[in-house]
Amino acid sequence: MEEPLEMPPGEESKPCSLSEELATDPSLQVEISDAVSERDKVKFTVQTKSSLPHFTRPALSVVRQHEDFVWLHDTFSENDEYAGIIIPPAPPRPDFEASREKLQRLGEGNSTLTREEFAKMKQELEGEYLAIFKKTVAMHEVFLQRLAAHPVLRRDHNFYVFLEYDQDLSVRGKNRKELLGGFFRNIVKSADEALITGVSGLKEVDEFFEHERTFLLEYHARVRDTCLKADRVMRSHKSLAEDYIPISVALGSLGTQEVRQLQTSFLKLAELFERLRKLEGRVASDEDLKLSDLLKYYMRDSQAAKDLLYRRLRALADYENANKALDRARMRNKEVKPAEAHQQLCCQRFEQLSASAKQELTDFKSRRISAFRKNLIELAELELKHAKASSLLLRNTLIVLKGDA
Amino acid sequence: MAAEREPPPLGEARQPELEELEDGEDLFTSTVSTLESSPSSPEPASLPTEDISTNSNGPKTAEIILDDDREDLFAATEEVSLDSPEREPILSPDPTPAITPVTPTTLVTPRMESKSITAPVIFDRSREEIEEEANGDVFDIEINVSDPEKVGDGMNAYMAYRVTTKTSLSMFHKNEFSVKRRFSDFLGLHSKLATKYLHVGYIVPPAPEKSIVGMTKVKVGKEDSSSTEFVEKRRAALERYLQRTVKHPTLLQDPDLRQFLESSELPRAVNTQALSGAGILRMVNKAADAVNKMTIKMNESDAWFEEKQQQFENLDQQLRKLHASVEALVCHRKELSANTAAFAKSAAMLGNSEDHTALSRALSQLAEVEEKIDQLHQEQAFADFYVFSELLGDYIRLIAAVKGVLDHRMKCWQKWQDAQVTLQKKREAEAKLQLANKPDKLQQAKDEIKEWETKVQQGERDFEQISKTIRKEVGRFEKERVKDFKTVIIKYLESLVQTQQQLIKYWEAFLPEAKAIA
């Protein structure tokens, strides 16, 4: 399916409140101005405007694919220099599978649908496809914008390459070995974490981090669960909206065939259900944007924060081990100097990491609070708007029907 | 309007009456319908007055079906004067004319006088009854089915329902009374009414359907929500069934119905059991009927009936489609409710784990809002079902009854035709005997001819009678249907409005909480 879709700047469907602030920083502005959906791929047009010296031109435009974003994310997360930073989570893979399947099934000529029903379902599904498309663009954009806003990450070399290199990055997706490797690394990571904290008896001296760790562990699990449940609610709303289609059509045909006395009633009802369908659909998509997406984002972001904590813990363990090694060296009075140097290094690294992590985690909290605030307010306002519209529509219809009696 | 309908004194004008009757028009129509057809009446079916006058020219299109119920006013007199002897065995052995017009409460006195003026003395009796109704005994009967109670244990257990009647009609002994009935009692009642009235053209409301699965669950004692739902669904269906039955003016007069509503003890209706001998016989008969229907090719001389047949066929199809869609809606709304409840719980836990106080509180509030919304969804699903979906289901079954009645008419026609054929054969036989000169057999042949001539006449009368009754019935049915649908649609929309208003309240209460996050 080839369709270029225009992305107006300043799209409302951004999952995180940060996007607006990010977009207004003049020294480095990044946005996805356009996107094209082809067969299996989505091609994003990334536009950069910058007053920073290391860019060759003040305005740049390149075309990137999803794999390029993932590559960029991985270079950050695998870079030890950024160990003390919460790496912005990579955007999820564009997934039009479900939507495409539905459209295909519809097109396969389901004979139980009337022409009218078919047209409406198609409209509904196309809308869904478009919504998914907009969302995926927004998520890719937010990822870049967070990088651009971060004082340290924005200076990364790979980031420049990503924004400026006007050829294809030719980033191949991870092959199976690498994927498997990544998978194992995660397992090792959790095992490691358990080991560090449990077996070695590593004590967390800093209350702040102790609190953060307990908090994040539970929070992440909860957010993930709530996100799942929110998704289900949203999908139920969609089913409901879709149900209104055959009802409206059936009422319409009853209306044209019925006795005079009932015609108005049925035709009005048919119209009503058609409008209710649209309203219900909007409720579903707003809940998706303001609630589901928010929760999804913070599920990923809290995971990134957890990763940070793990790295710090690892650094602490290294520091502890270096201490022990130094003690042993001193006792045996052999190779004390290198042990000392090593211990110093570990200490420094740990302290840097801790300081950076503290800042990052505080930022994370304020980011989270402001995002939730914004989205919950917008959610409530939109729900109110739709409920009022529905109520008005229903009351008007009632007036007509009661008058017709 | 009254003037147009002035019936001549019965004695002289037999001919014109019969002519009009042959047209399928009922001269003797009720005040009910005339009142209703007046533009000033509050009745929703706004029949323009001209329809009535044009109607006397013969059967018309569907638009004017409601005109057909200008009947019943003189129905009583019909009994007395127009006498259709075949009526008596069908109806109850009541000495008084069984068919007394039942007037809806809104339509009363103003027209009465003019009617009685034009109606000559012969119709005195009906006038008395009409006045009686107008003054106090208007169609006033309210039925409630409540308090389902499980009686007994194990597979012999059953649910007993309380049937409460409130009425001011004089035919009942008291103004308010209640009895306990079980489901098979209802089926028994319907069976009796159907036997008496269906084959002469009355649309007897069908009883709620049996459900072996549903009842077994209840018997076995499953105390879960699906059994309570089942019982409630059945209770509501039984209530609607009785309400429809008593609304029918003819059925209301039936002693079996009265006995059902009034007497404390009712003989057990065993023939209604699905697997009983009678049940199996019914199934066999139904199958036979279906085969017969296919083989009867009736020469429809009356376009009205052909139209009606088509109309009800279409309506049936449309309603089935709509019903299926509404059932899907009910199902998904229930799902939405369950998912909302799960989300609410999850959001509450998230709020608990959130360490920022204001956000934590806001999330807890969100959870509460969602819980309330879940309740709303449940109630709405309830309304979706009981108000909208069940109405559609009822009418699908009612239309099946209408189609049944139309089929009976076809069978009646067939019987008449068969009698004519037999008569012809008898005549031919007699002619042969005449030639063969066998005096004793000849007499027998002549007797048989007489017998079959009577049968042919009877057949013709029956056919005309059933056609007349059906026209009346269909008119009444359509009127009821329009009223029913309009009422239900409004009720359903009101439930939707209610839900939205509540949603507004909840979100308005939540908004400041969200804004308070600092």
Interface residues (C-beta under 8 A of the other chain):
Chain A: H211 F215 E218 Y219 R222 V223 D225 T226 L228 K229 A230 R232 V233 R235 S236 H237 S239 L240 D243 Y244 P246 I247 A250 L251 S253 L254 Q257 E258 V259 R260 Q261 L262 S265 L269 L272 L276 K365 R368 I369 F372 R373 L376 I377 L379 A380 E381 E383 L384 A387 K388 S390 S391 L394 R395 T397 L398 L401 K402 A405
Chain B: P44 A45 S46 A62 E63 I65 L66 N314 L315 Q318 L319 K321 L322 S325 V326 A328 L329 H332 R333 E335 L336 N339 T340 A342 F343 K345 S346 A347 M349 L350 N352 S353 E354 D355 H356 A358 L359 A362 L363 L366 E478 V482 F485 K486 I489 I490 L493 E494 L496 V497 Q500 Q501 L503 I504 W507 E508 F510 L511 A514 K515 I517
